[in-house]
Amino acid sequence: MRHVLPGLVAGLLFGAGLALSDVINPARVLAFLDVDGAWDPTLALVAAGAFVPSAAAYWLSRRMSRPLMAHYFRIPQSRVVEPQLLAGAAIFGIGWGLVGFSPGAGIAALAFGFTLWQPWVFVLAMLGGMVLHRFDEDKRRHPLRISA
Amino acid sequence: MILEPITPIQAIGGGLLIGAGAALLLLLSGRIAGVSGLAAAAAGIADRGPSWAQSVSFVIALPIGALVVSHSLRQVSVEVTSSAPLLIAAGLLVGFGTRLGNGCTSGHGVCGTARLSPRSISATLTFMALGLATVFIVRHVIGVVV
């Protein structure tokens, strides 16, 4: 329950937000990314809206000794911008711009999956991409074990 | 492509809900709401990160939250014109890229930039730039509206 409840509540709010703001709709996201066409700036308002509670929670977390339902805050501390971070973000950006689905939007769009097959294809391919990365990472970490 | 406009209230309200979801996960569980990381953990692909129970709960709740809005606040339509091969290519790039870059629009874009993390700001600027460039090339150089 300690893990399930926060996951459920956060997921519900997050999914509701994606739907209300229309980030769930690839046509909207592509229109936002298309600055040379009929540019639709509404997603900038979504980002601004999301920034406020997120920044407030971070501010609050710095003043709390521990989270309400866990022992530690697990906030990434690294400040190093390494090449693989930028390479990964670039690869993600290309995929995002091709169709207009981010991981959150793709999964939330499964809500309409009874009538819409596209989100299923995207999400399954996304999991496939994650598996490919995992293989790649394991090979780097244990080159002998995998090639043996 | 003619899109039904959404109101600024819906855009800001939706953003606030997304931020509130991220805020709750941080304050309750001490974790960053990164959807790519949660999806990987739910699928058993991640070797670190949130617990399986939490990530599965989040991933299941995400479309339920969208359904609730679609049945109450706003008629939601998901308009995808991309072909199956394009969806597969995009999915593979998004899956691989978000794992390599340790996050996506939520973990870096919503959570990381809000705590002014240099990593997340760099990642967000990078995927925004590549997203813009990709749409520009696809729509205005190759000249297809996908």
Interface residues (C-beta under 8 A of the other chain):
Chain A: H3 V4 L5 P6 G7 L8 V9 A10 G11 L12 L13 F14 G15 A16 G17 L18 A19 L20 S21 D22 V23 I24 N25 P26 A27 R28 L30 A31 L33 D34 V35 D36 G37 A38 D40 T42 L43 L45 V46 A47 A48 G49 A50 F51 V52 P53 S54 A55 A56 A57 Y58 L60 S61 M64 R66 P67 L68 M69 A70 H71 Y72 F73 R74 I75 P76 S78 R79 V80 V81 Q84 L85 L86 A87 G88 A89 A90 I91 F92 G93 I94 G95 W96 G97 L98 V99 G100 F101 S102 P103 G104 G106 I107 A108 A109 L110 A111 F112 G113 L116 Q118 P119 V121 F122 V123 L124 A125 M126 L127 G128 G129 M130 V131 L132 H133 R134 E137
Chain B: M1 L3 P5 I6 P8 Q10 A11 I12 G13 G14 G15 L16 L17 I18 G19 A20 G21 A22 A23 L24 L25 L26 L27 L28 S29 G30 R31 I32 A33 V35 S36 L38 A39 A40 A43 I45 D47 P50 S51 A53 Q54 S55 V56 S57 F58 V59 I60 A61 L62 P63 I64 G65 A66 L67 V68 V69 S70 L73 R74 V76 S77 V78 E79 V80 T81 S82 A84 L86 L87 I88 A89 A90 G91 L92 L93 V94 G95 F96 G97 T98 R99 L100 G101 N102 C104 T105 S106 H108 G109 V110 C111 G112 T113 A114 R115 S117 P118 R119 S122 A123 T124 T126 F127 M128 A129 L130 G131 L132 A133 T134 V135 F136 V138 R139 H140 V146
